């Protein structure tokens, strides 16, 4: 549709050009010459004027083309009833000046945060105006409810990196706090000009993204309840990947919580029924769970993508984002030639973990007591200094927990994790198999793992065999099955 519209616009311009060119009447045009002082307001003036709580006045510039001589010009002022602003009713140009200023005075203690008054100033006498510039200027003046915090915070991108498979970046960002609602924060354009992300992916010779020019590119975070933190409202990243054949457009993001709020659910109801959608504020760090944000393109509120990984985080000024996370992925049992059994898997350490200790505890043991005993030297534990594959000897089948404790470079414990897994030694009596059901086993793959004496695969290469078989379940573990085809 965009291409059709642009083509039609070009066609219309061509028709107009042809019609004008076909006129046979000739005439001479002499442009009018503006006279007088020619005073005007610049069209570059902002429609919103942010006040400073540490000041008591602002100045509105007025321009003139005729510079010679001093001149005082009357100004017509329109302000709301009971306005707290005192606006000058005239402006004075000194001899030779092309710019003078209208004073707007106010008492900052009397201005209500977040409330903006509309003020209009106009050149009262038409003899001073010019047809080539604005004779009136209307603006909204007020104290923003958002106050920039003294230092910058840190933003860890778990949105764009998650969607496009990029390396996760952590970099400084401007953070504002709401003066009316403490605990509510605004991250100013975290992907915009001046950020490390912008300098890496936008403002380069071969950019991955283009900047789309949206103004709503800041992220508002409601952390008034530190245990239920969410992104309040929607925002644009300001980015367009430009990789889609038909153009995906501007990347638009909003939280699942906000989506439910828009659909008439109360915040308390969402907290009660979907607590997993909320992040947390702890020790100055705001973290978010995976898939708590949604994304689409060009502003539609129809969700299209899960938008974030658990990497998404914000460090308030005075804090830094650290990653002391630990996790264990169980890969199975290992049995050595002597018949000893080991639980094996991978322990993954966060980027800021200097070292970690790990050990296996039986299901039901008090994890906190064990951690304290390890830190006091009462219980021994294995140590690693990087993400590693590990194995721990276990002699009996059962349910266990892999406990991993993370330390910083000073040896201080920073975090811990406990991952449950079920271990089977594979020996007689380790499982009590009972028949679960019988049925037909369909061989729908080529069984290359079965070979004859000449090392040739055995079986139908098209894998269309089927035969009767039995499925067993372990009485000791209802999640443990055995199939004997």
Kinemage of the C-alpha trace (Angstrom):
@kinemage 1
@onewidth
@group {chain A} dominant
@subgroup {mainchain}
@vectorlist {calphas} color= white
{ca unk a 1} P 0.000 0.000 0.000
{ca unk a 2} L 2.848 2.371 0.706
{ca unk a 3} L 4.280 1.813 -2.771
{ca unk a 4} L 0.886 2.423 -4.410
{ca unk a 5} L 0.345 5.609 -2.408
{ca unk a 6} L 3.774 6.955 -3.283
{ca unk a 7} L 3.238 6.167 -6.948
{ca unk a 8} L -0.144 7.919 -6.988
{ca unk a 9} L 1.375 10.962 -5.319
{ca unk a 10} L 4.104 11.129 -7.950
{ca unk a 11} L 1.477 10.748 -10.692
{ca unk a 12} L -0.589 13.637 -9.316
{ca unk a 13} L 2.460 15.890 -9.214
{ca unk a 14} L 3.221 15.000 -12.827
{ca unk a 15} L -0.335 15.855 -13.938
{ca unk a 16} L -0.199 19.217 -12.177
{ca unk a 17} L 3.136 19.997 -13.722
{ca unk a 18} L 1.793 19.155 -17.176
{ca unk a 19} L -1.316 21.320 -16.698
{ca unk a 20} L 0.675 24.323 -15.556
{ca unk a 21} L 3.130 23.902 -18.387
{ca unk a 22} L 0.354 23.903 -20.983
{ca unk a 23} L -0.908 27.429 -20.159
{ca unk a 24} L -0.374 29.877 -23.008
{ca unk a 25} L -0.934 33.150 -21.093
{ca unk a 26} L 2.277 34.917 -20.143
{ca unk a 27} L 2.572 37.326 -17.231
{ca unk a 28} L 5.205 38.871 -15.038
{ca unk a 29} L 5.231 38.285 -11.269
{ca unk a 30} L 6.655 40.849 -8.878
{ca unk a 31} L 6.893 39.536 -5.301
{ca unk a 32} L 5.601 41.736 -2.504
{ca unk a 33} L 8.197 43.367 -0.303
{ca unk a 34} L 7.472 43.220 3.411
{ca unk a 35} L 7.900 46.493 5.210
{ca unk a 36} L 8.161 47.537 8.837
{ca unk a 37} L 9.910 45.831 11.725
{ca unk a 38} L 8.881 42.310 10.642
{ca unk a 39} L 8.778 40.687 14.073
{ca unk a 40} L 8.019 36.978 14.372
{ca unk a 41} L 8.333 33.807 16.460
{ca unk a 42} L 10.617 31.077 15.121
{ca unk a 43} L 8.875 27.925 13.902
{ca unk a 44} L 11.653 25.926 15.585
{ca unk a 45} L 10.345 26.736 19.080
{ca unk a 46} L 9.213 23.697 21.056
{ca unk a 47} L 5.562 23.192 21.883
{ca unk a 48} L 6.585 22.124 25.412
{ca unk a 49} L 8.822 24.102 27.757
{ca unk a 50} L 10.282 22.160 30.665
{ca unk a 51} L 10.841 24.302 33.759
{ca unk a 52} L 13.716 23.977 36.195
{ca unk a 53} L 12.812 23.611 39.873
{ca unk a 54} L 16.017 25.498 40.762
{ca unk a 55} L 15.095 28.550 38.673
{ca unk a 56} L 12.246 31.055 38.725
{ca unk a 57} L 11.976 32.266 35.132
{ca unk a 58} L 12.294 31.317 31.478
{ca unk a 59} L 12.732 33.479 28.383
{ca unk a 60} L 10.854 33.181 25.103
{ca unk a 61} L 12.852 34.460 22.094
{ca unk a 62} L 11.263 36.878 19.604
{ca unk a 63} L 12.948 37.690 16.278
{ca unk a 64} L 12.945 40.716 13.985
{ca unk a 65} L 14.339 41.339 10.518
{ca unk a 66} L 14.724 45.132 10.781
{ca unk a 67} L 17.558 45.600 13.310
{ca unk a 68} L 18.110 49.340 13.438
{ca unk a 69} L 16.884 51.324 16.435
{ca unk a 70} L 15.572 50.320 19.843
{ca unk a 71} L 11.978 49.138 19.866
{ca unk a 72} L 9.425 48.056 22.476
{ca unk a 73} L 6.598 45.891 21.148
{ca unk a 74} L 3.367 45.165 23.064
{ca unk a 75} L 2.601 41.480 23.623
{ca unk a 76} L -0.831 39.947 24.110
{ca unk a 77} L -0.717 37.170 26.705
{ca unk a 78} L -3.226 34.377 27.264
{ca unk a 79} L -2.852 32.165 30.333
{ca unk a 80} L -5.261 29.790 32.113
{ca unk a 81} L -7.357 31.054 34.987
{ca unk a 82} L -5.474 30.984 38.314
{ca unk a 83} L -2.213 30.496 36.438
{ca unk a 84} L 0.989 30.579 38.478
{ca unk a 85} L 2.916 32.283 35.660
{ca unk a 86} L 3.584 36.018 35.199
{ca unk a 87} L 4.284 36.812 31.558
{ca unk a 88} L 5.691 40.132 30.306
{ca unk a 89} L 3.219 42.220 28.304
{ca unk a 90} L 5.960 43.715 26.118
{ca unk a 91} L 9.324 42.867 24.637
{ca unk a 92} L 12.179 45.327 24.003
{ca unk a 93} L 14.777 45.133 21.215
{ca unk a 94} L 18.033 47.038 21.675
{ca unk a 95} L 19.510 48.878 18.705
{ca unk a 96} L 21.081 46.343 16.335
{ca unk a 97} L 19.508 43.308 18.008
{ca unk a 98} L 17.637 40.732 15.954
{ca unk a 99} L 16.437 38.813 19.033
{ca unk a 100} L 14.712 39.929 22.232
{ca unk a 101} L 13.097 37.912 25.011
{ca unk a 102} L 9.724 37.731 26.744
{ca unk a 103} L 10.154 36.947 30.445
{ca unk a 104} L 7.979 34.270 32.057
{ca unk a 105} L 8.308 34.279 35.850
{ca unk a 106} L 7.124 31.603 38.273
{ca unk a 107} L 7.562 30.374 41.826
{ca unk a 108} L 8.848 26.765 41.516
{ca unk a 109} L 7.402 25.839 44.918
{ca unk a 110} L 3.935 26.762 43.643
{ca unk a 111} L 4.151 24.692 40.438
{ca unk a 112} L 2.552 21.272 40.579
{ca unk a 113} L 4.760 18.513 39.159
{ca unk a 114} L 3.380 16.904 36.045
{ca unk a 115} L 0.823 19.676 35.420
{ca unk a 116} L 1.370 21.810 32.315
{ca unk a 117} L -0.336 25.146 31.601
{ca unk a 118} L -0.920 26.301 28.036
{ca unk a 119} L 0.364 29.834 27.417
{ca unk a 120} L -0.034 31.897 24.251
{ca unk a 121} L 1.957 35.037 23.433
{ca unk a 122} L 1.126 37.147 20.377
{ca unk a 123} L 2.429 40.324 18.758
{ca unk a 124} L -0.411 42.669 19.622
{ca unk a 125} L -0.007 45.264 16.856
{ca unk a 126} L -0.236 43.895 13.304
{ca unk a 127} L 2.014 46.690 11.989
{ca unk a 128} L 5.005 44.915 13.593
{ca unk a 129} L 4.339 41.479 12.092
{ca unk a 130} L 5.505 39.860 8.866
{ca unk a 131} L 3.659 37.546 6.461
{ca unk a 132} L 6.732 35.316 6.422
{ca unk a 133} L 6.732 34.379 10.120
{ca unk a 134} L 4.400 33.422 12.982
{ca unk a 135} L 2.894 36.258 14.980
{ca unk a 136} L 1.781 33.961 17.836
{ca unk a 137} L 3.432 31.205 19.833
{ca unk a 138} L 1.600 28.688 22.029
{ca unk a 139} L 3.421 26.394 24.401
{ca unk a 140} L 2.824 24.181 27.436
{ca unk a 141} L 4.955 25.049 30.462
{ca unk a 142} L 5.418 22.894 33.524
{ca unk a 143} L 7.681 20.926 35.833
{ca unk a 144} L 8.167 17.364 34.627
{ca unk a 145} L 7.199 14.634 37.041
{ca unk a 146} L 10.417 12.910 35.976
{ca unk a 147} L 13.689 13.948 37.569
{ca unk a 148} L 17.025 12.802 36.194
{ca unk a 149} L 19.030 10.959 38.824
{ca unk a 150} L 22.470 12.300 39.717
{ca unk a 151} L 24.449 9.555 37.999
{ca unk a 152} L 23.771 7.213 35.126
{ca unk a 153} L 22.610 3.670 35.646
{ca unk a 154} L 23.250 0.560 33.555
{ca unk a 155} L 21.016 -1.159 31.012
{ca unk a 156} L 21.521 -4.783 29.974
{ca unk a 157} L 19.752 -5.451 26.708
{ca unk a 158} L 17.701 -8.612 26.854
{ca unk a 159} L 15.261 -7.466 24.154
{ca unk a 160} L 16.907 -6.745 20.807
{ca unk a 161} L 19.715 -9.209 21.525
{ca unk a 162} L 17.122 -11.900 22.266
{ca unk a 163} L 15.066 -11.230 19.137
{ca unk a 164} L 17.999 -11.027 16.717
{ca unk a 165} L 20.538 -13.394 18.256
{ca unk a 166} L 23.050 -10.649 19.077
{ca unk a 167} L 25.579 -10.550 21.886
{ca unk a 168} L 24.048 -9.162 25.070
{ca unk a 169} L 25.399 -5.666 25.772
{ca unk a 170} L 25.539 -3.856 29.129
{ca unk a 171} L 26.093 -0.108 29.015
{ca unk a 172} L 25.282 3.150 30.773
{ca unk a 173} L 21.901 4.818 30.385
{ca unk a 174} L 20.149 7.891 31.786
{ca unk a 175} L 17.653 7.002 34.524
{ca unk a 176} L 14.881 9.253 35.821
{ca unk a 177} L 12.694 8.787 38.893
{ca unk a 178} L 9.104 9.944 39.174
{ca unk a 179} L 8.814 12.659 41.837
{ca unk a 180} L 5.108 11.926 42.292
{ca unk a 181} L 5.480 8.156 42.529
{ca unk a 182} L 8.747 7.086 44.170
{ca unk a 183} L 9.808 3.701 42.880
{ca unk a 184} L 8.735 4.448 39.333
{ca unk a 185} L 11.644 4.858 36.902
{ca unk a 186} L 12.174 5.864 33.284
{ca unk a 187} L 15.121 4.639 31.205
{ca unk a 188} L 15.763 7.329 28.604
{ca unk a 189} L 15.986 5.944 25.058
{ca unk a 190} L 18.278 3.007 25.893
{ca unk a 191} L 18.871 2.207 22.210
{ca unk a 192} L 19.159 5.827 21.054
{ca unk a 193} L 21.951 8.150 19.959
{ca unk a 194} L 24.935 8.239 22.274
{ca unk a 195} L 24.421 4.755 23.714
{ca unk a 196} L 26.895 1.945 23.139
{ca unk a 197} L 24.177 0.002 21.337
{ca unk a 198} L 23.565 2.850 18.877
{ca unk a 199} L 27.278 3.306 18.292
{ca unk a 200} L 27.672 -0.426 17.605
{ca unk a 201} L 24.664 -1.255 15.457
{ca unk a 202} L 23.248 1.999 14.025
{ca unk a 203} L 25.893 4.710 13.630
{ca unk a 204} L 28.392 2.584 11.685
{ca unk a 205} L 29.426 2.072 8.048
{ca unk a 206} L 27.342 -1.107 7.715
{ca unk a 207} L 24.496 -0.672 10.210
{ca unk a 208} L 22.409 -3.628 11.334
{ca unk a 209} L 19.531 -1.280 12.203
{ca unk a 210} L 18.226 2.097 11.065
{ca unk a 211} L 16.810 4.702 13.444
{ca unk a 212} L 13.098 5.208 12.836
{ca unk a 213} L 12.578 8.553 14.563
{ca unk a 214} L 9.830 7.647 17.056
{ca unk a 215} L 9.670 9.825 20.159
{ca unk a 216} L 8.279 7.196 22.558
{ca unk a 217} L 11.589 5.362 23.001
{ca unk a 218} L 11.967 5.443 26.794
{ca unk a 219} L 11.067 2.541 29.090
{ca unk a 220} L 8.868 3.241 32.122
{ca unk a 221} L 9.341 0.699 34.927
{ca unk a 222} L 6.967 0.434 37.883
{ca unk a 223} L 9.016 -0.873 40.812
{ca unk a 224} L 6.799 0.563 43.559
{ca unk a 225} L 6.373 -3.032 44.736
{ca unk a 226} L 9.916 -4.452 44.493
{ca unk a 227} L 8.591 -8.019 44.341
{ca unk a 228} L 6.241 -7.254 41.431
{ca unk a 229} L 8.106 -5.062 38.960
{ca unk a 230} L 6.742 -4.522 35.458
{ca unk a 231} L 7.115 -2.255 32.438
{ca unk a 232} L 4.251 0.230 32.535
{ca unk a 233} L 3.021 1.105 29.056
{ca unk a 234} L 4.518 0.499 25.662
{ca unk a 235} L 7.589 1.886 23.913
{ca unk a 236} L 9.485 1.769 20.644
{ca unk a 237} L 13.093 0.677 20.529
{ca unk a 238} L 13.504 3.218 17.717
{ca unk a 239} L 14.995 0.480 15.544
{ca unk a 240} L 14.064 -1.070 12.207
{ca unk a 241} L 16.086 -4.037 10.973
{ca unk a 242} L 15.160 -3.401 7.332
{ca unk a 243} L 15.813 -7.054 6.531
{ca unk a 244} L 12.277 -8.051 5.614
{ca unk a 245} L 11.329 -7.967 1.946
{ca unk a 246} L 8.265 -5.855 2.673
{ca unk a 247} L 9.883 -3.945 5.563
{ca unk a 248} L 9.010 -4.961 9.113
{ca unk a 249} L 8.895 -1.399 10.396
{ca unk a 250} L 9.531 0.032 13.826
{ca unk a 251} L 10.009 -2.481 16.632
{ca unk a 252} L 7.317 -1.941 19.275
{ca unk a 253} L 7.474 -3.495 22.769
{ca unk a 254} L 5.086 -3.761 25.727
{ca unk a 255} L 4.796 -5.973 28.782
{ca unk a 256} L 2.427 -8.876 29.268
{ca unk a 257} L 1.257 -7.183 32.475
{ca unk a 258} L 0.393 -4.006 30.556
{ca unk a 259} L -1.450 -6.110 27.982
{ca unk a 260} L -3.614 -7.665 30.713
{ca unk a 261} L -4.206 -4.252 32.301
{ca unk a 262} L -5.440 -2.903 28.957
{ca unk a 263} L -7.897 -5.784 28.813
{ca unk a 264} L -9.560 -4.755 32.069
{ca unk a 265} L -7.721 -6.896 34.617
{ca unk a 266} L -6.675 -5.306 37.900
{ca unk a 267} L -3.047 -5.314 38.944
{ca unk a 268} L -3.875 -7.309 42.086
{ca unk a 269} L -5.576 -10.012 40.037
{ca unk a 270} L -2.570 -10.274 37.704
{ca unk a 271} L -0.195 -10.492 40.672
{ca unk a 272} L -2.244 -13.293 42.204
{ca unk a 273} L -2.722 -15.367 39.070
{ca unk a 274} L 0.396 -14.650 37.013
{ca unk a 275} L 3.251 -13.795 39.398
{ca unk a 276} L 5.744 -15.272 36.932
{ca unk a 277} L 5.252 -12.244 34.632
{ca unk a 278} L 6.801 -9.818 37.131
{ca unk a 279} L 10.409 -8.853 37.759
{ca unk a 280} L 12.132 -7.876 40.996
{ca unk a 281} L 14.077 -4.957 42.432
{ca unk a 282} L 16.787 -6.159 44.780
{ca unk a 283} L 19.964 -4.369 45.924
{ca unk a 284} L 19.475 -1.654 43.300
{ca unk a 285} L 19.150 -4.141 40.414
{ca unk a 286} L 15.917 -4.644 38.468
{ca unk a 287} L 15.648 -8.039 36.775
{ca unk a 288} L 12.927 -9.499 34.585
{ca unk a 289} L 11.862 -13.087 33.857
{ca unk a 290} L 12.097 -14.527 30.383
{ca unk a 291} L 9.152 -13.886 28.047
{ca unk a 292} L 7.449 -11.219 30.169
{ca unk a 293} L 7.507 -8.783 27.211
{ca unk a 294} L 5.772 -8.903 23.835
{ca unk a 295} L 6.842 -7.285 20.578
{ca unk a 296} L 5.397 -6.445 17.198
{ca unk a 297} L 5.966 -3.872 14.499
{ca unk a 298} L 4.571 -0.414 13.781
{ca unk a 299} L 2.362 -0.115 16.850
{ca unk a 300} L -0.274 -2.823 16.491
{ca unk a 301} L -1.369 -4.133 19.906
{ca unk a 302} L -1.717 -7.665 18.533
{ca unk a 303} L 1.187 -9.612 20.115
{ca unk a 304} L 3.469 -11.350 17.666
{ca unk a 305} L 6.627 -12.321 19.520
{ca unk a 306} L 7.944 -13.053 22.969
{ca unk a 307} L 10.404 -10.224 23.243
{ca unk a 308} L 12.918 -10.786 26.017
{ca unk a 309} L 15.345 -13.150 27.653
{ca unk a 310} L 16.164 -13.208 31.357
{ca unk a 311} L 19.236 -11.077 30.518
{ca unk a 312} L 17.060 -7.943 30.613
{ca unk a 313} L 18.116 -5.887 33.644
{ca unk a 314} L 18.566 -2.313 34.873
{ca unk a 315} L 21.009 -1.129 37.537
{ca unk a 316} L 19.895 2.049 39.258
{ca unk a 317} L 22.544 4.786 39.675
{ca unk a 318} L 25.137 3.748 42.238
{ca unk a 319} L 24.812 0.044 41.371
{ca unk a 320} L 26.230 -2.218 38.680
{ca unk a 321} L 24.688 -5.212 36.963
{ca unk a 322} L 26.446 -8.401 37.976
{ca unk a 323} L 25.857 -11.990 36.985
{ca unk a 324} L 26.466 -14.451 39.801
{ca unk a 325} L 24.035 -16.987 38.414
{ca unk a 326} L 24.681 -20.733 38.581
{ca unk a 327} L 22.840 -23.627 37.006
{ca unk a 328} L 23.233 -27.378 36.565
{ca unk a 329} L 22.115 -29.442 33.584
{ca unk a 330} L 21.963 -33.154 34.320
{ca unk a 331} L 23.114 -35.259 31.368
{ca unk a 332} L 22.860 -38.785 32.834
{ca unk a 333} L 24.677 -41.610 34.591
{ca unk a 334} L 28.301 -42.525 33.959
{ca unk a 335} L 29.597 -45.943 35.021
{ca unk a 336} L 33.333 -46.639 35.017
{ca unk a 337} L 35.006 -50.003 34.341
{ca unk a 338} L 35.005 -50.766 38.062
{ca unk a 339} L 31.223 -50.402 38.205
{ca unk a 340} L 31.182 -47.093 40.079
{ca unk a 341} L 28.278 -44.832 39.182
{ca unk a 342} L 28.437 -41.063 38.747
{ca unk a 343} L 25.856 -38.363 38.085
{ca unk a 344} L 27.269 -36.164 35.375
{ca unk a 345} L 26.270 -32.860 33.844
{ca unk a 346} L 27.317 -29.258 33.218
{ca unk a 347} L 27.550 -26.454 35.759
{ca unk a 348} L 27.188 -23.041 34.107
{ca unk a 349} L 28.569 -19.983 35.909
{ca unk a 350} L 27.592 -16.334 35.366
{ca unk a 351} L 30.139 -13.873 34.040
{ca unk a 352} L 30.999 -12.412 37.458
{ca unk a 353} L 31.452 -15.684 39.326
{ca unk a 354} L 35.111 -16.006 40.328
{ca unk a 355} L 34.723 -19.515 41.751
{ca unk a 356} L 32.030 -21.959 42.763
{ca unk a 357} L 31.664 -24.994 45.023
{ca unk a 358} L 29.330 -27.870 44.303
{ca unk a 359} L 28.080 -31.049 45.950
{ca unk a 360} L 25.122 -33.411 45.749
{ca unk a 361} L 22.571 -33.700 48.578
{ca unk a 362} L 19.715 -36.127 49.004
{ca unk a 363} L 16.225 -34.912 48.291
{ca unk a 364} L 14.741 -33.464 51.470
{ca unk a 365} L 18.025 -32.300 53.011
{ca unk a 366} L 18.076 -28.684 54.213
{ca unk a 367} L 19.893 -26.818 51.436
{ca unk a 368} L 20.581 -23.701 53.549
{ca unk a 369} L 22.123 -25.773 56.337
{ca unk a 370} L 24.377 -27.521 53.839
{ca unk a 371} L 25.483 -24.203 52.309
{ca unk a 372} L 26.313 -22.799 55.747
{ca unk a 373} L 28.289 -25.943 56.590
{ca unk a 374} L 30.260 -25.654 53.351
{ca unk a 375} L 31.087 -21.992 54.016
{ca unk a 376} L 32.190 -22.857 57.571
{ca unk a 377} L 34.422 -25.673 56.350
{ca unk a 378} L 32.387 -28.391 58.091
{ca unk a 379} L 31.385 -30.072 54.817
{ca unk a 380} L 33.802 -30.457 51.910
{ca unk a 381} L 32.723 -29.535 48.408
{ca unk a 382} L 34.296 -29.614 44.965
{ca unk a 383} L 35.493 -26.335 43.458
{ca unk a 384} L 35.496 -24.965 39.909
{ca unk a 385} L 36.469 -21.565 38.501
{ca unk a 386} L 34.610 -21.656 35.179
{ca unk a 387} L 31.700 -23.364 33.472
{ca unk a 388} L 32.585 -27.062 33.596
{ca unk a 389} L 31.390 -30.595 33.019
{ca unk a 390} L 31.313 -32.383 36.368
{ca unk a 391} L 30.540 -35.809 37.801
{ca unk a 392} L 29.763 -36.847 41.362
{ca unk a 393} L 29.836 -40.431 42.668
{ca unk a 394} L 26.428 -41.753 43.778
{ca unk a 395} L 25.884 -45.305 44.986
{ca unk a 396} L 22.102 -45.506 45.255
{ca unk a 397} L 19.207 -44.671 42.984
{ca unk a 398} L 16.951 -41.860 44.118
{ca unk a 399} L 16.186 -38.155 43.930
{ca unk a 400} L 19.003 -35.688 44.561
{ca unk a 401} L 19.854 -31.987 44.410
{ca unk a 402} L 22.974 -30.506 42.866
{ca unk a 403} L 23.902 -27.526 45.049
{ca unk a 404} L 26.147 -24.876 43.490
{ca unk a 405} L 27.471 -21.908 45.505
{ca unk a 406} L 28.900 -18.839 43.719
{ca unk a 407} L 31.665 -16.591 45.115
{ca unk a 408} L 33.225 -13.305 44.028
{ca unk a 409} L 36.959 -12.624 43.742
{ca unk a 410} L 37.098 -11.792 47.474
{ca unk a 411} L 35.651 -15.188 48.379
{ca unk a 412} L 32.269 -13.786 49.428
{ca unk a 413} L 29.239 -15.931 48.682
{ca unk a 414} L 26.998 -14.075 46.210
{ca unk a 415} L 24.407 -16.638 45.114
{ca unk a 416} L 23.509 -20.303 45.068
{ca unk a 417} L 21.281 -22.715 43.171
{ca unk a 418} L 19.798 -26.129 43.836
{ca unk a 419} L 18.770 -28.329 40.900
{ca unk a 420} L 16.771 -31.522 41.423
{ca unk a 421} L 17.428 -34.657 39.339
{ca unk a 422} L 16.596 -38.361 39.520
{ca unk a 423} L 19.491 -40.829 39.486
{ca unk a 424} L 19.297 -44.496 38.523
{ca unk a 425} L 22.315 -46.727 39.236
{ca unk a 426} L 21.041 -49.260 36.730
{ca unk a 427} L 21.626 -52.197 39.122
{ca unk a 428} L 19.194 -54.952 40.019
{ca unk a 429} L 16.424 -53.765 42.224
{ca unk a 430} L 17.053 -50.106 41.361
{ca unk a 431} L 13.704 -49.899 39.624
{ca unk a 432} L 10.475 -51.832 40.158
{ca unk a 433} L 9.018 -52.211 36.693
{ca unk a 434} L 5.338 -52.920 36.232
{ca unk a 435} L 3.332 -53.103 33.035
{ca unk a 436} L 1.870 -49.733 32.124
{ca unk a 437} L 0.256 -50.666 28.806
{ca unk a 438} L 0.682 -52.763 25.683
{ca unk a 439} L 0.435 -51.562 22.140
{ca unk a 440} L 1.967 -51.413 18.705
{ca unk a 441} L 5.488 -50.140 18.179
{ca unk a 442} L 5.932 -48.375 14.836
{ca unk a 443} L 9.464 -48.448 13.477
{ca unk a 444} L 9.484 -45.159 11.559
{ca unk a 445} L 13.234 -44.653 11.317
{ca unk a 446} L 16.165 -46.434 9.685
{ca unk a 447} L 17.819 -48.427 12.526
{ca unk a 448} L 21.481 -47.903 11.649
{ca unk a 449} L 22.404 -48.854 15.197
{ca unk a 450} L 21.505 -52.487 14.396
{ca unk a 451} L 24.123 -54.216 12.197
{ca unk a 452} L 24.866 -57.742 11.030
{ca unk a 453} L 28.127 -59.670 11.157
{ca unk a 454} L 29.348 -57.732 8.103
{ca unk a 455} L 28.619 -54.351 9.749
{ca unk a 456} L 25.704 -53.729 7.400
{ca unk a 457} L 22.512 -52.088 8.745
{ca unk a 458} L 19.704 -54.495 9.551
{ca unk a 459} L 16.076 -53.622 8.962
{ca unk a 460} L 13.798 -52.090 6.397
{ca unk a 461} L 15.469 -48.894 5.053
{ca unk a 462} L 12.033 -47.321 4.750
{ca unk a 463} L 11.315 -48.005 8.435
{ca unk a 464} L 7.741 -49.176 7.962
{ca unk a 465} L 7.826 -52.167 10.314
{ca unk a 466} L 5.539 -52.460 13.327
{ca unk a 467} L 5.010 -55.018 16.043
{ca unk a 468} L 3.459 -55.542 19.441
{ca unk a 469} L 5.361 -54.347 22.554
{ca unk a 470} L 4.974 -53.446 26.235
{ca unk a 471} L 5.571 -50.147 28.074
{ca unk a 472} L 6.675 -50.382 31.733
{ca unk a 473} L 6.656 -47.797 34.518
{ca unk a 474} L 8.873 -47.710 37.610
{ca unk a 475} L 6.881 -48.025 40.825
{ca unk a 476} L 9.553 -45.981 42.578
{ca unk a 477} L 9.408 -43.156 40.052
{ca unk a 478} L 6.189 -42.535 38.065
{ca unk a 479} L 8.190 -40.402 35.577
{ca unk a 480} L 10.520 -43.320 34.751
{ca unk a 481} L 9.464 -45.514 31.819
{ca unk a 482} L 10.942 -48.447 29.931
{ca unk a 483} L 10.051 -49.552 26.442
{ca unk a 484} L 11.294 -52.895 25.125
{ca unk a 485} L 10.545 -53.052 21.415
